[in-house]
Amino acid sequence: MVVSVKTVIASLLLAAQANSLDVGELWERGDPVASEARMRGALETAQDDDFLIIRTQIARTYMFRKDFDRAREILSEIASDVTAAGPKAKVYYWLELGRSYASHQHSPDGQTNETRALARAAYQTALAISKDEGLDSLTVDILHMFAFVDTNPAQQLSWTRKALDVVLESDDPAVRRWEASIRSNLGEAYFDLMQYERALEQFERALALRSDSDAPSRIVRDAKWHIARTLRKLEQLELALKMQQDIANEAYAENANRPYIYDELSMLYAAMGDSDRALHFAEHRAALN
């Protein structure tokens, strides 16, 4: 039987995809120390670009611990090797380098024009490579990081729309999984622009996607919180209060209390003219610090 060259190439590509590194499997969500241990174990058998990619993720575990200097130190150790690496390893390197300067782990007060400029340059380098190579999932990740560089809500809205366009144009499940997060970010941008009806639409779509997935309960709960907060702005106070009370009860049952839940309850009761309950939840929030 004669096998065509195209068939052989297609088989090789499928095999490569099947054996490619799944970065998500390296992570123990919510535990950067355990994640680093898992990654260092994976390094023992990793080769070539996979070895470099895992090192970038080890650096990221330090970002979750807010040790950005250590993260950049790890990245600097592989910088020379990355220059000769494949496109995916290069994208991961530049993406994580950008995150070491500007990300959701950084305090806004600690950001400077210099750190934002360094982050922007790294993200732009990563984006150029990912777009050229058709690495759509990484492209979405990079695009959504620009919101931490361009913090004006109108600019954030622009970047988030670009990320959503990539998601909606893709048939790749890994890319489509970004939709809930991107729609939530879109809702945040509309919220900050005081376009609350549009924000509510995006938050509700994000919740529907979260509810249809295997998202952890805290992620689903946060999606509901965004909706309830927006309902407060739309003066649908009774509905917002009912949602926030349910959210608070669920969080309490899971020992997952969060200050922002009680912030909202306090503001809701204040808006409803119940100063005693507003003070109660303000004090409850303060006790969590």
C-alpha positions, 0 to 999 in steps of 0.5 A: 500500500502506497502512503502519500507524503501528505498522509504521513505529514498529517499523521506526524502532526496529529502525533505531535499534538497528542504528545504536546505539553499541556501546561494546565495539567502542571498547575495545582490551582490555588497552590503555587508551591505545590504547582512548583513541585509538580513542575520540577518533577516534570522537568526530569523528563522534559526535553527541548522546548517543553523544558523551557516552557515548564521553566516559564511556568515555575517563574509564574508560580513565584508571581502568584507568591508576589516574588517578581524578582525571583520570577524574573531571575528564573526567566533570565536563566533561560533567556539565551536558550529561548532565542533558539527555541520554537515559537511556543516557547518564545511566546511563553517566555515573553508572556511571563516576562510581561506578567512579571511587570504588570498583571492582576498580581500587582498592586495598581499603586505599585505600577509605574510608567517604567513597569508598564512600558516593560510589560507592554514591550514583552506582551507586544513581542509575545503577541507578534509571534503568537499571531504569526504562528496561529497560537490562538489560545496564547493570543487570547491570553496575551490580549487580555493582559494588555488591560493591565498595561492600558488601564483606562476602561475604554482601552481595556474594552478595546483589548478585550473585544479583540480577545473575544473576536479571536475566541469566537472565530476559533473552533479550538476547544482550548480557545473557546474555553476563554469565552467566559473569562473574556466576557467577564472582563468585557463586563468589567470594562462596561461597568467601569464605563458606567454602561451597566446594561451592557455590563449585565448582559456580558456578566450573565453570558459569562455566568451561563458559560461558567454554569455549563462548565466544570468551573469551581464553585467559587468561580461560579459564585464570583460570576453571580457577584458581578451580576448582583453588583451590576443590579445594584447600580441598576437600582434593582436592589431587592434582587441584588440583595437576594443574590448577595445574601445567597452568595454570602451564605454559600461562601460561609458554608465553604469557609470561603468568605471574601471581603468584597461580598460584605462590601456589597451587602453593606452598600446595598443596605445603605442604598435601601436606607438600613444604616444599622445593617450597612454598618454591621456588614461594614464591620464584618468586612473589616474583621476579615482583613 
